[in-house]
Amino acid sequence: MDRTAQNRIFNCCYFFTLLVSAYFLSLDFYSFLNVKKDIKISSYNLLNTEIYGNHFLPNVEVLKKINKDIGYENDYDYLIETFKTVQISENNSVVIINENEPLFCDYSNIYFSGDKYLHIDKDIENKQDLVFVDIYSKNKSDYKTGLKRIESFISYLKNKQNEIHKILERIEIDEDSFLSIYLKGCKVKMFKIYHTYSNINLNKMKKKISIFSLFLKNEELNIESLKEVNLSMEDDGLIIWQERLN
């Protein structure tokens, strides 16, 4: 190969290398701009805007909403009952939020009601504080029926400001169709559901909760000392196991 051909090949390789280098440098610069943008949002949040009242709604979504950012998803409005922005100076503002708290979540969604929900992968704060509902069912229709019954029960506890609602962590219907609730790690067995989940009796659930609440109050028991409570007896009796497993 003569020197002229070698020079041409060398120049082509050199030019190609420059193009590739320029491409990756531009990618790095674009990433840097995005990082800078995130930093500005964070700084703006800390220095210019005070946000109060949000337990589940992320601060970054609050900022998107007040700035009318096209990246804000309207589904987050499910979390907002009232939203007020107060300008306290030319560059500083206060956002006051009264949240519409979710009722519960399952493996798929975060529910406000049976027909109003966010997908479980949606970025919200403090998901661990939500009541988790675990319903065993191979039938989609039966699952929805069970979910609706559980929704009514949780709504009842919440609206009555029942002390049980404050410590309710989980509600499950297991493979044997037995309904139980979990209160600070204590399993409370309610009753067995026969045939379909449409047979979940809400009045029965309310009655058993009233009996259990009265029992805790009269005995002055700490729920955290109990391992398991069986409320499934038809005569409204109960059995407790006080020893907790480590």
C-alpha positions in Angstrom: 0.0 0.0 0.0 1.5 3.4 -1.0 1.8 6.3 1.5 -1.0 8.3 -0.1 -3.5 5.5 0.6 -2.2 5.1 4.1 -2.7 8.8 4.8 -6.2 8.6 3.5 -7.0 5.7 5.8 -5.4 7.4 8.7 -7.4 10.7 8.1 -10.6 8.7 7.8 -10.0 6.9 11.1 -9.0 10.2 12.8 -12.1 11.9 11.5 -14.3 9.0 12.7 -12.7 9.1 16.1 -13.4 12.8 16.4 -17.1 12.3 15.5 -17.5 9.5 18.1 -15.8 11.6 20.8 -18.0 14.6 20.0 -21.1 12.5 20.2 -20.3 11.1 23.6 -19.2 14.5 24.9 -22.6 16.0 23.8 -24.4 13.2 25.7 -22.4 14.0 28.8 -23.2 17.7 28.4 -26.9 16.9 28.0 -26.9 14.8 31.2 -25.1 17.6 33.0 -27.8 20.0 32.0 -30.5 17.7 33.3 -28.6 17.3 36.6 -28.3 21.1 36.8 -32.1 21.4 36.2 -32.8 19.0 39.1 -30.5 20.9 41.4 -32.4 24.1 40.6 -35.7 22.5 41.4 -34.3 21.2 44.7 -32.8 24.6 45.6 -36.0 26.4 44.7 -37.9 24.0 46.9 -35.6 24.6 49.8 -35.0 28.4 49.5 -38.1 29.9 47.9 -41.1 27.7 48.7 -42.3 26.3 52.0 -44.7 23.3 51.7 -47.0 22.2 54.4 -49.6 19.5 54.8 -48.4 16.9 52.3 -47.7 13.5 53.7 -48.2 11.5 50.5 -47.8 14.0 47.7 -44.1 14.5 46.8 -42.6 18.0 47.1 -41.3 17.8 43.5 -44.9 17.3 42.2 -46.1 20.2 44.3 -43.5 22.4 42.6 -44.6 21.1 39.1 -48.2 21.9 39.9 -47.5 25.5 41.1 -45.2 26.1 38.1 -47.7 24.6 35.7 -45.0 22.2 34.5 -46.2 20.0 31.6 -44.5 17.1 33.4 -47.2 17.2 36.2 -49.6 14.3 36.0 -53.2 15.2 36.8 -53.7 11.8 38.6 -51.8 13.4 41.5 -54.9 15.6 42.0 -56.5 12.6 43.7 -54.2 13.3 46.6 -55.4 16.9 46.9 -58.5 18.1 48.7 -57.5 21.7 48.9 -54.3 23.4 47.5 -53.5 27.1 48.4 -50.4 29.1 47.4 -49.6 32.3 49.4 -47.1 34.7 48.1 -45.3 36.1 51.2 -42.7 38.2 49.3 -41.6 38.8 45.7 -39.5 35.6 45.6 -41.0 33.5 48.4 -44.2 31.6 48.7 -46.0 29.1 51.0 -48.0 26.2 49.8 -50.7 24.8 52.1 -52.2 21.4 51.2 -55.1 19.5 52.7 -54.6 16.0 51.5 -57.2 13.5 50.4 -55.6 10.5 52.0 -55.7 7.1 50.2 -57.8 4.4 52.0 -55.6 1.4 51.2 -53.4 -0.3 48.6 -53.0 -3.8 47.2 -50.4 -5.3 44.9 -51.6 -3.3 41.9 -53.1 0.1 43.0 -53.4 2.8 45.7 -57.1 3.3 46.3 -59.2 6.3 47.2 -62.3 4.4 46.3 -63.0 1.4 44.1 -63.0 3.5 40.9 -60.5 6.2 41.9 -56.9 5.0 42.3 -53.3 5.4 41.4 -51.0 2.6 40.1 -48.9 1.2 42.9 -45.7 2.2 41.0 -46.7 5.9 41.2 -44.2 7.9 43.1 -45.8 8.9 46.4 -44.3 9.5 49.8 -44.8 7.2 52.8 -46.5 4.2 51.0 -45.6 2.1 54.0 -48.2 4.0 56.1 -51.1 2.7 53.9 -53.3 -0.2 54.9 -52.3 -3.2 52.7 -55.1 -5.4 51.4 -54.2 -8.9 50.4 -57.1 -10.9 49.0 -56.6 -14.4 47.7 -58.8 -15.1 44.7 -58.5 -16.7 41.3 -61.6 -15.0 40.1 -61.3 -11.4 39.0 -65.0 -10.5 39.7 -64.9 -12.1 43.1 -61.7 -10.1 43.9 -63.4 -6.8 43.0 -66.3 -7.7 45.2 -64.0 -8.5 48.1 -62.1 -5.3 47.6 -65.4 -3.3 47.6 -66.4 -4.9 50.9 -63.0 -4.1 52.5 -63.2 -0.6 51.2 -66.5 -0.1 53.0 -65.1 -1.5 56.2 -62.0 0.7 56.2 -64.2 3.8 55.3 -66.3 2.9 58.3 -63.3 2.8 60.7 -61.9 6.0 59.2 -65.2 8.0 59.4 -65.9 6.9 62.9 -62.3 7.9 63.9 -62.0 4.4 65.4 -58.8 3.8 67.3 -58.5 0.5 65.4 -58.1 2.5 62.2 -55.0 4.3 63.5 -53.1 1.0 64.1 -54.6 -1.0 61.2 -51.7 -2.3 59.0 -53.1 -5.1 56.9 -56.3 -6.9 55.9 -56.1 -10.3 54.3 -58.3 -13.1 53.0 -56.2 -16.2 52.8 -56.5 -19.4 50.7 -59.0 -20.9 53.1 -61.2 -17.8 52.7 -60.5 -16.7 56.3 -60.6 -12.9 56.9 -58.0 -11.5 59.3 -56.7 -8.0 60.2 -53.3 -7.0 61.5 -52.9 -4.4 64.2 -49.3 -3.4 65.0 -48.2 -7.0 64.1 -51.0 -8.7 66.0 -53.1 -11.0 63.8 -56.8 -10.7 64.6 -58.8 -13.6 63.0 -62.3 -12.4 62.2 -64.3 -15.1 60.4 -64.4 -17.5 57.5 -66.2 -16.5 54.3 -68.3 -19.1 52.6 -68.8 -19.5 48.9 -68.1 -16.0 47.5 -66.8 -12.7 48.8 -70.2 -11.1 48.3 -71.0 -13.0 51.6 -68.6 -10.8 53.6 -70.8 -9.4 56.3 -69.9 -5.8 57.2 -72.2 -5.6 60.2 -70.5 -8.7 61.6 -67.1 -7.1 61.1 -68.2 -3.9 62.8 -69.6 -5.9 65.8 -66.4 -7.9 66.2 -64.3 -4.8 66.1 -66.5 -3.2 68.8 -66.1 -6.3 71.0 -62.4 -6.3 70.5 -62.0 -2.5 71.2 -64.0 -2.9 74.4 -61.9 -5.8 75.4 -58.7 -3.9 75.0 -60.0 -0.9 76.9 -61.4 -3.0 79.8 -58.3 -5.1 80.2 -56.0 -2.2 79.6 -53.9 -4.3 77.2 -51.2 -3.0 74.9 -51.9 -4.4 71.4 -48.1 -4.7 70.9 -48.0 -7.4 73.6 -50.4 -9.6 71.7 -49.3 -12.1 69.1 -52.8 -13.3 67.9 -56.4 -12.9 68.7 -59.2 -15.2 67.5 -62.6 -13.5 67.2 -64.2 -16.1 65.0 -66.3 -17.8 67.6 -70.0 -17.5 67.0 -70.8 -16.7 70.6 -68.6 -13.5 70.3 -66.0 -15.0 72.6 -62.3 -14.5 71.9 -59.0 -16.2 72.4 -55.7 -14.4 72.8 -52.1 -15.4 72.5 -50.0 -12.9 74.4 -46.5 -14.2 73.7 -44.8 -12.5 70.7 -42.3 -14.4 68.6 -38.9 -12.7 68.2 
